[in-house]
Amino acid sequence: MTFTNSAGANYDPATVVFRTVDPMDVNRSYTYGTDSEVTKTATGKYKATIAPNMCGRWFYRWEDTSTLVKEDDFIVHESAFYQDIGGDYA
């Protein structure tokens, strides 16, 4: 996520929050400076690293001091390589 002001310059907000809603409707919040999931890569540039633990549609949003900046979603698909049975694959 890149935070820019009205002039188009990158800036660091006072508070950066990354929120998720998983397919079971569980909400989680990660705050820069408190939670290791949110890191700063340059002035105004932040990234969130999470490990989705279930298939389905996930929603996320970035907030700057409680103001919505960006909201989107992504889909996690089940792996075609997952096998729930044992076997010799050599």
Secondary structure by P-SEA (a helix, b strand, c coil): ccccccccbbbbccbbbbbbbcccbbbbbbbcccccccccccccbbbbbbbbccccbbbbbcccccccccccbbbbbccccccccccccc
